[in-house]
């Protein structure tokens, strides 16, 4: 009789252990899938942000060059409208990057502020200097992203 009881208890414990291991394995797989999805969303948001920052830098460069060169009001207004559109395109990816990876919130903000600072340059030399700083800030963001995602 004891051997039968031991066999039944062993079978029940084995079944319970197998079930618990399957549940743990499923949780690990779900966690890994969520991490992969988050990493992919971050890569996508970073790509969009870097592209939007580049577009905005170019639009502001054009706008400010027109202003500094004394272009007509119509051309400046068209460039202003274009730069406003590119600035709006920065907001979504900036928020996404900042939310998805806290370590990138500040470098992303600094890259955006550097791009925005092209506006109102006193002369072409200041404009070129601000553009170089904005490019460097974007490069810093990309380097920080590389470290955060490693």
C-alpha positions, -999 to +999 in steps of 0.1 A: +000+000+000+028+024+009+044+020-025+011+029-042+007+060-020+043+071-027+037+065-065+005+086-065+021+114-044+052+114-067+030+116-098+010+145-083+042+163-073+058+157-107+027+170-125+026+201-102+063+208-108+059+204-146+029+229-145+048+254-125+078+251-148+056+257-178+040+288-162+075+302-154+087+295-189+056+312-204+062+343-182+099+344-192+089+342-229+063+370-225+088+392-207+114+386-235+088+395-261+078+427-243+115+437-240+120+430-278+089+451-286+101+480-264+136+479-279+121+479-314+098+508-305+128+527-291+148+521-323+120+533-344+114+564-323+151+572-323+153+569-361+123+592-364+137+617-340+171+619-356+155+623-390+131+650-378+160+668-361+179+668-393+149+680-413+143+708-388+180+718-389+179+721-426+146+740-426+159+765-400+192+768-418+174+778-450+150+801-432+178+819-413+200+821-444+171+838-462+166+862-433+203+871-430+207+876-467+177+900-467+154+879-489+119+891-496+091+887-470+073+861-490+103+838-493+110+841-456+074+834-447+073+803-468+106+791-451+090+799-417+060+778-425+083+749-436+103+752-404+072+752-382+061+719-399+095+703-393+095+715-357+061+699-351+075+666-365+101+666-337+076+665-309+062+630-312+095+611-315+110+632-288+083+623-264+085+586-274+122+584-269+120+602-235+092+578-223+107+546-236+142+552-222+147+576-193+184+576-198+179+592-233+154+619-222+180+645-215+203+639-245+172+639-267+160+672-252+194+687-256+195+677-293+161+692-299+170+724-281+203+727-301+183+723-334+158+749-322+186+774-314+194+780-350+166+805-350+175+841-346+213+839-353+230+873-355+251+864-386+262+836-408+291+826-385+268+823-355+244+803-376+271+779-387+283+775-352+248+767-339+243+743-367+276+725-358+265+724-322+231+709-332+248+682-353+271+674-323+241+672-299+224+648-323+256+627-325+257+627-287+221+614-286+230+586-310+260+577-289+239+577-257+214+555-274+241+530-284+252+528-248+217+525-234+207+498-258+239+478-255 
